[in-house]
Amino acid sequence: MRTLTGQICGAEALARWDDPVMGSISPGEFVPILEQRHMSHLLDACIVELVAEDFEACGENNAGALVPVSVNLSRYDFEDCDIFEVFEKAVRAHSLPPSLFRLELSEGALTVSHDLLKNELERFRRAGYEVWLDNFGSGYASMSVLGEFHFDAVKFDLRLMRSLRTSGRDGGAAVMLSYTVNMIKEMKMTSAIVGVETEEGYHWLRQHGFEMQQGFYFGRPQTYGGIIGSDRQIEDYRSRDYFSRVGAVQIDNRTLGGNHQTHAADPMAIIEKRGENLELLVANQALETFVKEYGFRNSEDFAQRMYRASGAMQERMRDFLERVAEGGQNVLLTLWTGGRIMDLWGSLLAKDPERHSMAIIMQASMIVESEKNRGQDLRDMLRVLYTVYDRMDLVSRTEHLVERSFLNAPDYGIMIEGRDYDTAVRLFAREVIRRRDQSRFIQFMDEATVDERLRVENRLTLLDAFEVKKRSGGYMLKAFIIIPMTTHGQKAMLIAMRDMVQTEEKCIR
């Protein structure tokens, strides 16, 4: 089961022996006997062929709904036959893509000659098969194996889930699982776990980043046709790469890079924008705590209210998502909500053309203890400015970039935050300023001549008026003020817009 979506994304082929006299015989009884007689590879070859037949039969009516199937392999499959050719024969005979098969290496398979196993696994991976490590956390399936062989996915051992239930969510097993899944993701491998039996366990594993889950909580073993024909949603194979890329991100410790580094305590989430809908896929506990401090019920409430409601804040959120959708990394959005300042950073993770969706990783900044006084001073200053100005744009003259945009209402123009300054000015002029004022506006906003104009006019600020397009139609005369300043030792300027007052109209005229 894909943790993020609840959709079926795979299956595991299980051998069952139903004898007319003895009834159901456990694999734990007959498989060891076959292995002792070096006949288990014949059983596995039979399973590969039966799986291929199921693919062909179900694919005739459900081509887009087929899910990959894992086949368990032991050391005898590599020692007693050409197991690669067994799979290739089935793939050719039934015209199947190798990607439908997943090889799960059991603990015993790791005892095969190192060189033999490595060469065979490379043959499979080059041909397009996925190779999984099974029973991780037990016996030979230990940390050292991950450094010796390349696996596409790691399936955690059933006993770890039992330990989790025994020791509790804060016990040793929980700590080990949490840290180990982070390591798996850092090594560019998919994480899966077997033995999920409760809703509580499912949610805990979701919170800690496991990408796939398997167990009785989702259903009992059944035929492949029964899975494909069930009421549960089947993952579209065309979206698998998208969900794999999204699931590979561990929000607890991911670093966005650049000048803004994150750590485990940062409020982070992965959201998906699909058409006009926004869905929270996963959020860490730090975000849940953070959004409540800003007056939201939970992270889902935060995501929906920030996107669906009307107003300046929501307009900025939509523009923010559009910039991220263009491939943006570390895109910054500063919001004023609940009487407090919130910084959101976003980066594009992946796009899914089939579902018209994109996934974004978001982080919300927090004011740490040492910044509280400075943060309070900034909030007090902005409260005053917000009562005077309709919008403010902070421009870095060093980087020639619009760093921040603060809007009081959607009537007051488009978002230009994060854009190159000259590009932003031309865009704002074209979209917001009345046509007859556009050339004069661009000339007024020319950053290269600001200092000279201030010197010639012997002023500390520059002031002019332009007609601004209203969202409801028509135009309104607005005053624009350019205020040179210094931030963090770098040259900057604050551009503010507000209603004209009579004295200013006379001065400008």
N, C-alpha and C positions, 0 to 999 in steps of 0.2 A: 504494500500500500504506500503510495506517495504521501509522505507526511504533510506536505504543504497543501495538498488538494483533496486528500481523501479518496483519490481515484486509484483503481487497480493498475499497477505499472509493471507487474511481473508475476511469475508463478514458479513453483519449485516442483519438479517431477519426483514423485514418491512411489517406491515399489511396494505393492500390496499383494499378498498371496491369500486368496480365498479358496480353501480346500473344501470339497463337498462333504468330507468326512470329519476332518479336524477343525473346520471352520476357519476363522481368520488367524493367520500365522504372522507374528511380528517380524519385521525385517531384522530385528536384533537376534532372531533365532536362525533364519536361513542364510543371511548374508555372510556371517562368519564361516559357515560351512562351505559356501561357494569360494570364499577367499582361500580357505585351507587347501582346496583342490584346484586353485588357480583357474576358476571358472567364472569369477565375478565379472570379468570383462565381457563375457557373453551376455550377462544380464544387462549391463550398462549399454551395450550395443543395441540390444532389443529396446531398451528405454529410449535411446536416441531415435530409432526408427519409428516407434510409436508416437513420440512427440512430433516428429516431422509429418506423420500422417494426420495428426490432430491439426497441425498448422494448415495443411492443405485442405482438409475438410472444412474447417471453420473459416478459412480465408476466402472461400468461394462466395460467401454471403456477408462476411464481415472483414473485408480486406483492411480497412483502416482501424479496426478494433483489436487486432492481434497484439498480444503482449508477449515479451520474451519469456522463455522458460529456462530455469537453471537445472542443470544435470550434474549430480554429484559424481566426482571421480576419485578413485583411490589409487594407490601406488601400482596395483596390478594392471590398471588400464594403461599405464605407461610401460610396464615391464613385459606384459603378455600379449600385446597387440599394438598395431599402429593406430592409436586412438584418434589421431588427427584425420586419418583417412576414413575412419568410421563416420565421423561427422561430415566430412566432405562428400562422401558417397550419398548420405541422406540429403544433404543440401542440393546436390546436383539432381538426384532422382525426383525430388519434389519441387524443384525450381524455387528455392527459398533463399532469402538473404541471410548470411551467417550471423548478422546482428540479432536475429531472433533467439539465438542460443547463448546461454551464459554457462560457463564452466565453473563449478564450485569445487575447489580443491579441499578435500578433507584433511584432517590432521595426519592421517597415515600417508597421504600422497607426498607430504613434505619429506619423507624419509627416502625417497627415490634419489638416485645419484644426482648431485647438484647440477652437473653439466647437462645431463640428460633432461632433467626437468626444465632447466632454463631454456634450452634449445627448443623443446616441445612447446612451451608456453609462448615463446616468440613466434613460432609457426602459427599458432592459433591467433595471436593478436594481429599479426601482419595480414592474416586472411579476413579479419573483421569480426572475430568472436570476442566477447568480453570474458575476462578471466577474473574470478572472484576468489578471495580467501575466506574459507568457511571456518567456523568454530574459533574465531579469534578470541584470545584470552584463556586458552586452555592448551596444555601440553606444548607441542611443537609450534602451534600457531601463536608465536610470541612476537615481541617487538623486533627481534633480530631478523625475522623473516621479511619484514617490510623493507629492510635495507638491502636484502639479497635479491628479491624478485619484484617485478613491477606488476601490481594488480590494479584492475579498474575499480574494484569495490572491496570493502572489508565487511563481512557479516559477523557481528559480535555473538559470542557463545550464549546459549540458552541459560547456562548457569549464572551468568552475570545478571540476568533479569531476576533469577531466583534470589541472588544475593541482594539485589536492590530492594526486593519486597521484604527481605528479612532484616536488613540493616537500616531501612528507611531512606527517605530522600536526602538526608544530610549525613548519611553514614559513609564508610570507606568506599563501598561499591559505587555510590553516587558520585563521589569526588573523582574516582578513577575513570568512570564512564565519561564524565564531563570533560576532563582534561584530555583523555585519549581521543575523543571524537574531534576535538580541536586539532590535534596532531594529524589525524587522518586527513582532514580537510586541507591542512597546510601542505601535505604531501600530494595533493591533487587527486585524492581517491574518494569515492563515494562511500558513505557510511550507511550500514543497514544493521538491523538487530532482529533477532527471532525470540519468540517467547512472550509476546505482548498479550496479556489476558484481561487487563482492566482498563477502563477509561482513564483512571488516574495515571496509570503507567504510560498510556498513549500521550497524554498532555505533557507529562514530565519530559518524555523523550523529544517531543516536538519543541518544547522550550529550550532544550539543550542541543538542538541542531541535528538530530538523526534524520537522514533524508528518506529512508525507507524503513517500514516496520512490517513485521510478519507475526502472526499468532492467532490464537482462537478468538481473540477480541474481534477480529474482522470476519471470522467465519471458519467453518470446519473444512477439511479436505474434500474436494469434489473433482469431477472430471473437467478437462479443459473446456469442453463445450458448455458445461454448466457454468463455468466462470464467465465465458464470453457472453452467454445468454442471460446472465443474472441481471438483477435490477441495479446493481452498483455501476457507477460510471467507469468506463474504460478509458485510460489515457490514450490520446491520439499519438501514434508513433511519431508524427511530424513535430510534436511539441516536446519530445523527450530531451533533446539537446538543450532546449530552453530551460526546462525544469532542472536538468542536471547542473547547469551553470548557476542557476539561482540557489539551488540547494547546497552547492559547494561553499557558499559564503557562511562563515560563522560570525554572527553579529556580535558575539561577546568580545571578540578580540580583533576584529578586522581593522586595519588602518587605511584611512582614505588617502593618505599621502599628502604631498605638497607641504605647506606650512602648517597644516592642521592635522595633528596626529591624535588618534583616539586610543583609549585604553579600556579595560574590562568594565569600568564603572560608567562608561558613557551611555546615555539613553540612545538606543539604536533600534531600527526596524527595517523590514523589507516590505514594500508596498507594491501592488500591481495596479497599473492603470489599464483598463480594458475598455476601449471605446470611451464612453462618458462615465464609466463607473470606476470607483477607486476602492480597492480591497486591501486590508491589512493582512499580509501573509503570515508574518511572525514578528514579534517584538520581544525585547529582553525586559527583565524585571525593572531595570533602571528607568526605562521609558515609561512603564506603568506608573511608577512613583512620580516621575517628572511631570507627566501631563495632569495628574491629580492636583499638583501644586499650582497649576495654571487654571484650575476650575473645570477640567474635563472629567467625565466619569471613569473613562479608561482609554486605552490607546485606540480602540476602534471608534469610540465617540470622537476622539481627537481627529482622526483621519477623515471621518465623514463630515464633521462640522467645518473643518478647514477647507474642504473641497466643494461640498454641496450647497452650503448656505450662500446668500448673496452679500455683497459688500466689498469694500476695498481690499480687505484681507484675503478674501476668497479669489478676487481677481488676481492678486499678486501670486497666490498659490498656483493658479492655473498657468500663469506666465512662467513661473518657476518650473513646473512640470514640463512645459513645452521646451524650455531651454535644456533641461536634462534629456528630454526625448531626442534632441538633436545630437546627442552623444556627449553631453556635458559631464565633466568630472569635477567634483568639489564645488558645485554650484552653490552659492550662498543666498539665503533668503533671510532677511531680518524682519521680524514681526513685532507689533505692539499689541499685546492681548492680555486682558485681565489686569491692566495697569502695570505690566511687566514686559521686559524685552526678551524675545526668544530668537535665537539663531538656529536656522535649519541648514544643514549641508546635505546635498544630494549628488549621487553619481549613478549613471546608467549601468545596470548589470547586464541586461539582455533584452532582446526583442523577439516576439513570436508572431511573425506575419500571419500564420494560420488562424490565430485567435485574436489578431489585431490588439495585441497587448504588449506591455513592456514592464519590466521589473526594475525598481529603484531601491537602492540602499540609502536610508536617511539617518542622520544623526542630529540630535538636538543638543545645543551647548548648555552648560550649567555654570553658574557663577560660584567659584570656589570661595572658601572663607577669606582668603587674602584679597579677593577682588570685590568683596561686598560693599565696602565704602566707596570705591571707585564706581562700582555699578550703580549704587544708590544715587551718587552725584549725577551720573549720566541719565538715569531715569527721571530725576527731578528736572534736569535741563530740558529733556525731551517733552515732558509734560507741558512746560511753558511754551516751547516752540510749537507743539501741536495745537495749542489754542490760538496761535497767530497765523501759521502757515498751512496752506492746503496740501502742499507737497514739498519735500526736501530731497535733494540728491547730493550725496557726498562723492566728490571726484578726486581721485589720486592724480595729481599733476605729474608725479614721478613715473607712474605706470600708465598714465593716459587712459584711465579706466574709471567707469562709474561703479564705485564700490558698494554703496548702499542707496536705496530709494525708500523713502517713507511717504506713504499716501494716506490721506484722511478719508477719501471716498473715491469710488470708481469714476466719478465725473472728471477727475483731475488728471487725465492723461494716461498714457500707456506705461508699462514697466520697461525701464532701460537698465536696471541693475545688472551688473556683470558684463556689460557690453563695452567695447572700445568707445572712447568718449566722442570722437568725431563721427563715428557711425551712429552712435546714440543721438547726437544732436540732429543729424540729417533725418533720421527716422522720426524723431519727435516733431521736427518741423513739418515733415510731410503728412504725418498722421494727426497732428493736434493743432498746429498753428494755421490760422487763416492764410490762404494762398498769397494774398497781397503782402502779408507780413513775413513770409518765410525767409526771403533773402536777408532782410534786416535782422531777423532772429538769429540766423546762422552767423551773421557778422558779429552780433552782440555776444554770442556764446564762444567766439574764437578764443581759445585758451592761450594761444601764443601771444596775443596782444593785450591780455588782461593787465599785466604789470605796467605796461607803457600807458594804457588809458587811465589807470589809477594815478600815475605820476602826472600826466598832463592835466587831468581834471582835479588833481589835488584832493582825492577822496579815498576813503577806506573801503568803500563798496561801490559797485556799479548797479545802476537801476534803470530799467526800461519797462515799457508796457506793450503787450501783444494780445491780440484776440485769440482766445482758446476755444476749441470746439467742445461743446457739451454733449454728453452721451445722449441726452434727450432731444438734441437738435439745436441749431443756432449757435451763437458764439457769445463769449463773455470776456470783457477786458480784464486782464490779470497783470499784476506787477511781478516782474522777475528781478531778483536780487542776487548778485554774485558776491560772495564774501570770501576773500582769501584767508587761509588759515594754515596751521601746521599740525599734523597728527603723527605721533611716533617719530618726530624729527624729520618728517618728509613733507614737502609742499603739497597742499591740497586746497580745495575750495568747496564751499557749500553753496549750492544753487537752490534758492527758495522761491516759491510762488504763492501769492495770496491776492485777495481782492484789492483793488485800487482804493485809495482814500483821496479826498478832494485836493489836499495839498500836494500829493504826488502827481495828480493829473495836471495841475498847474505847472509844476516844475518840469515835467516831461514835455508838455506843450511848449 
